[in-house]
Amino acid sequence: MNRTEQGIASYLGEERLRYLQGIRIGIAGAGGLGSNCAMHLLRCGFKIFTIADFDRVEESNLNRQQYRLEQVGQPKVAALYDNMRAVNPDIRLDAHMLRVTPANMHDIFAPCDVIIEAFDDAAAKKVLVEKYMNSDKLLVCASGMGGTGNSDEMITRKVRDNFYIVGDMKTECNAQTPPFSPRVGIAAAKQADVVLSYYLDKFESERS
């Protein structure tokens, strides 16, 4: 157990931490949602990740995504790995620099226990939901996080036992309501909170 994990264990306890470290987190997209959610989950004790994104870091990403100026031009999955490893050097990350499609989705995320939907594209969100909403994986999606204000409208909606949606369910990210760090960050944190709560509850139920 490294120093970061020792610090996390002071809150979770070693047994819970070991349990969380056995869960594989899949994240579809490494932008505002995906990069922030990944860092939250890492700080919660999870350490096995599969992350897929085809894009590179741009200056316009720095207002809300977990990247640094010197990482502009790098593949997001590579830059995110470096940033996660700076927090916990013992993470295990299966990084895919590619566009997630119906054809490759199963091969990428088959080993995962959890899938975080972190796409910008509505059509891609729909495909991923249709693929996994009836599976045995925990699926956590996001809908509605653009603009500013009304952050109390950002909610967590439980669709079924293994399917959750977070956001205000209405405010798209567009020219009128751009993606800003506070509301995007809230959505990402809520996604991470669903995963942490789900597995801590599962840990307790399996012990009893």
C-alpha positions as CSV (number, residue, x, y, z in Angstrom):
1,M,0.0,0.0,0.0
2,N,1.6,3.3,-1.1
3,R,1.3,6.6,0.7
4,T,-1.7,7.8,-1.2
5,E,-3.5,4.5,-0.5
6,Q,-2.6,4.8,3.2
7,G,-4.2,8.2,3.3
8,I,-7.4,7.0,1.6
9,A,-7.5,3.9,3.9
10,S,-7.6,6.3,6.9
11,Y,-11.1,7.2,5.8
12,L,-12.3,3.9,4.2
13,G,-10.4,1.3,6.2
14,E,-8.1,-1.2,4.6
15,E,-10.7,-3.8,3.9
16,R,-13.0,-1.4,2.1
17,L,-10.1,0.0,0.1
18,R,-9.0,-3.5,-1.0
19,Y,-12.6,-4.2,-2.1
20,L,-12.8,-1.0,-4.2
21,Q,-9.4,-1.7,-5.7
22,G,-10.8,-4.9,-7.2
23,I,-13.4,-3.0,-9.2
24,R,-12.7,-2.1,-12.8
25,I,-14.0,1.3,-13.9
26,G,-14.7,1.9,-17.6
27,I,-15.0,5.5,-18.8
28,A,-16.2,6.3,-22.2
29,G,-14.7,9.7,-22.9
30,A,-11.9,11.7,-21.3
31,G,-13.2,15.2,-21.5
32,G,-15.0,17.3,-18.9
33,L,-17.0,14.5,-17.4
34,G,-14.6,11.7,-18.0
35,S,-11.4,13.3,-16.8
36,N,-13.0,14.8,-13.7
37,C,-14.9,11.6,-12.8
38,A,-11.7,9.6,-13.2
39,M,-9.8,11.8,-10.7
40,H,-12.7,11.6,-8.2
41,L,-12.8,7.8,-8.4
42,L,-9.0,7.6,-8.1
43,R,-9.1,9.7,-4.9
44,C,-11.9,7.4,-3.6
45,G,-9.6,4.4,-3.8
46,F,-10.4,2.8,-7.2
47,K,-7.3,1.9,-9.1
48,I,-8.2,-0.2,-12.2
49,F,-9.5,1.8,-15.1
50,T,-10.3,1.4,-18.8
51,I,-10.6,4.8,-20.5
52,A,-11.3,5.4,-24.2
53,D,-11.2,8.7,-26.1
54,F,-9.9,9.5,-29.6
55,D,-9.2,13.2,-28.9
56,R,-6.2,15.3,-28.0
57,V,-6.0,18.1,-25.4
58,E,-6.8,21.5,-26.7
59,E,-6.6,25.0,-25.1
60,S,-10.4,25.1,-25.1
61,N,-10.5,22.1,-22.8
62,L,-8.5,23.7,-20.0
63,N,-11.5,25.6,-18.6
64,R,-13.1,22.4,-17.3
65,Q,-11.0,19.3,-17.9
66,Q,-8.2,17.7,-15.8
67,Y,-5.3,18.7,-18.0
68,R,-2.5,21.2,-17.9
69,L,-1.3,23.8,-20.4
70,E,1.9,21.8,-21.2
71,Q,-0.3,18.8,-22.1
72,V,-2.0,20.6,-25.0
73,G,-1.5,18.4,-28.1
74,Q,-1.2,15.2,-26.2
75,P,-3.7,12.3,-26.5
76,K,-6.2,12.8,-23.7
77,V,-5.9,9.2,-22.5
78,A,-2.1,9.6,-22.2
79,A,-2.3,12.9,-20.4
80,L,-5.0,11.7,-18.1
81,Y,-2.9,8.7,-17.2
82,D,0.1,10.9,-16.3
83,N,-2.2,13.1,-14.1
84,M,-3.7,10.1,-12.4
85,R,-0.4,8.4,-11.8
86,A,0.8,11.6,-10.1
87,V,-1.8,11.0,-7.5
88,N,-1.5,7.2,-7.2
89,P,1.6,5.8,-9.0
90,D,0.2,2.2,-8.7
91,I,-3.0,2.7,-10.8
92,R,-3.7,0.2,-13.6
93,L,-5.0,1.9,-16.7
94,D,-6.0,0.3,-20.0
95,A,-6.0,3.3,-22.3
96,H,-7.6,3.3,-25.8
97,M,-7.0,6.3,-28.1
98,L,-9.9,5.6,-30.4
99,R,-13.5,6.6,-31.0
100,V,-15.9,4.3,-29.2
101,T,-18.4,2.8,-31.7
102,P,-21.0,0.0,-31.6
103,A,-18.4,-2.2,-33.3
104,N,-15.7,-1.9,-30.7
105,M,-17.6,-1.1,-27.6
106,H,-17.9,-4.6,-26.3
107,D,-14.2,-5.3,-26.8
108,I,-13.2,-2.2,-24.9
109,F,-15.6,-2.4,-21.9
110,A,-16.3,-6.2,-21.6
111,P,-13.9,-6.5,-18.6
112,C,-15.4,-3.6,-16.7
113,D,-17.7,-3.7,-13.7
114,V,-18.8,0.0,-14.2
115,I,-19.3,2.1,-17.2
116,I,-19.2,5.9,-17.0
117,E,-20.9,7.5,-20.0
118,A,-18.9,10.7,-20.6
119,F,-19.6,11.5,-24.3
120,D,-20.3,14.9,-25.8
121,D,-22.3,13.4,-28.7
122,A,-25.9,12.5,-28.0
123,A,-26.0,9.7,-30.6
124,A,-23.0,8.1,-28.9
125,K,-24.7,8.4,-25.5
126,K,-27.8,6.7,-26.9
127,V,-25.8,3.7,-28.3
128,L,-23.9,3.2,-25.1
129,V,-27.1,3.3,-23.0
130,E,-28.9,0.9,-25.3
131,K,-25.9,-1.5,-25.1
132,Y,-25.5,-1.6,-21.3
133,M,-28.7,-0.6,-19.6
134,N,-29.9,-4.2,-19.4
135,S,-26.5,-5.6,-18.6
136,D,-25.1,-6.6,-15.2
137,K,-22.7,-3.6,-15.2
138,L,-23.3,-0.4,-13.3
139,L,-24.0,2.3,-15.9
140,V,-23.8,5.9,-14.9
141,C,-24.8,8.6,-17.5
142,A,-25.1,12.3,-17.6
143,S,-27.6,14.6,-19.2
144,G,-27.9,18.4,-18.8
145,M,-24.9,20.4,-17.4
146,G,-24.5,23.4,-19.6
147,G,-24.2,27.0,-18.5
148,T,-24.1,28.5,-15.0
149,G,-26.4,28.8,-12.0
150,N,-29.2,26.7,-10.7
151,S,-26.7,24.1,-9.6
152,D,-29.3,22.7,-7.2
153,E,-31.1,21.4,-10.2
154,M,-28.3,18.9,-10.8
155,I,-29.7,15.7,-9.5
156,T,-29.1,12.0,-9.5
157,R,-31.9,10.0,-11.0
158,K,-32.0,6.2,-10.4
159,V,-33.6,4.6,-13.4
160,R,-33.0,1.0,-12.2
161,D,-30.8,-0.8,-9.7
162,N,-27.7,-0.6,-12.0
163,F,-28.6,2.5,-14.1
164,Y,-28.3,6.1,-13.0
165,I,-28.4,9.5,-14.8
166,V,-27.1,12.7,-13.3
167,G,-27.6,16.3,-14.4
168,D,-30.5,18.7,-14.7
169,M,-31.9,16.5,-17.6
170,K,-32.5,19.6,-19.9
171,T,-29.6,22.1,-20.3
172,E,-27.4,21.0,-23.2
173,C,-23.9,22.3,-23.7
174,N,-24.1,24.7,-26.7
175,A,-23.3,28.3,-27.7
176,Q,-26.0,29.7,-25.4
177,T,-25.1,27.5,-22.4
178,P,-21.4,26.5,-22.8
179,P,-19.7,23.9,-20.7
180,F,-18.1,25.6,-17.6
181,S,-16.1,23.9,-14.9
182,P,-18.6,24.3,-12.0
183,R,-21.7,22.5,-13.5
184,V,-19.6,20.0,-15.5
185,G,-17.6,19.3,-12.4
186,I,-20.8,18.8,-10.3
187,A,-22.1,16.2,-12.8
188,A,-18.7,14.4,-12.8
189,A,-18.6,14.4,-9.0
190,K,-22.2,13.0,-8.9
191,Q,-21.3,10.3,-11.3
192,A,-18.3,9.3,-9.1
193,D,-20.5,9.5,-6.0
194,V,-23.0,7.0,-7.5
195,V,-20.2,4.5,-8.1
196,L,-18.6,4.9,-4.6
197,S,-22.0,4.7,-2.8
198,Y,-23.0,1.7,-4.9
199,Y,-19.9,-0.3,-4.1
200,L,-19.7,0.7,-0.4
201,D,-23.3,-0.5,0.0
202,K,-22.5,-3.7,-1.9
203,F,-19.5,-4.3,0.3
204,E,-21.7,-4.0,3.4
205,S,-24.4,-6.3,2.0
206,E,-21.8,-8.9,1.1
207,R,-20.3,-8.8,4.6
208,S,-23.6,-9.3,6.3
